[in-house]
Amino acid sequence: IEPQDAKKRWVFKTPQNDIMMALAIAEHMAAHGVKTAAYIGFSDAYGEGWAKEFAKAAELKKIKIVANERYSRNDTAVTGQVLKIMAARPDAVLVGGSGTPAALPQKTLKERGYAGKYYQTHGVANADFLRVGGKDVEGTFLPAGPVLVADQLPASNPVRKSAMAYIQAYEAAYGKGSVSTFGGHAWDAGHLLEVAIPEALKKGQP
């Protein structure tokens, strides 16, 4: 957990930290000729956190942020924010959202004719986002954990065995194609607890 302090010393999370994913996005942008970018994210801790981390990553890759907008998860329109982004003419737009509400800015940008590159966070790596976004989210770039491409990993990859076991167990219960990164994080947490609990019990009882 970041930032680290005395209270968080024994708190762990399995999802990747935002800065890790923001760096992956900025690196991809830079490698594909992006010089300017716009950001539009949730007006909450998720959106603000991503704005902060993306600003760091963009600076490292010499990408200028030319627009910085916010919207609520419950908003049904983001026309004003999108018009400001369009006026700034960025090479790429990063949407700092998660789940299906993250589709709204991208769909609106598409409707307005924005032809630059589209980026999303790892918070949209699931089938529901694709269902809501439809053709408007085709060609979107986003970082994600290896569970989504587990069957493409070589046998030597240390993640493959556990990831494939999770996929098989999850799809047996919920159907083919139902896997998302979110359940994968819970699977990882379970493995951590399997190791941690026996060790903790050696030191004391609940």
Secondary structure, DSSP 8 states (H G I E B T S, - for coil): --S--GGGTT----S--HHHHHHHHHHHHHHTT--EEEEEEESSHHHHHHHHHHHHHHHHTT-EEEEEEEE-TT-S--HHHHHHHHHH--SEEEEE--SGGGHHHHHHHHHTT--SEEEE-GGG-SHHHHHHHGGGGTT-B----GGGGGGGS-TT-TTHHHHHHHHHHHHHHH-TT---HHHHHHHHHHHHHHHHHHHHHHH---
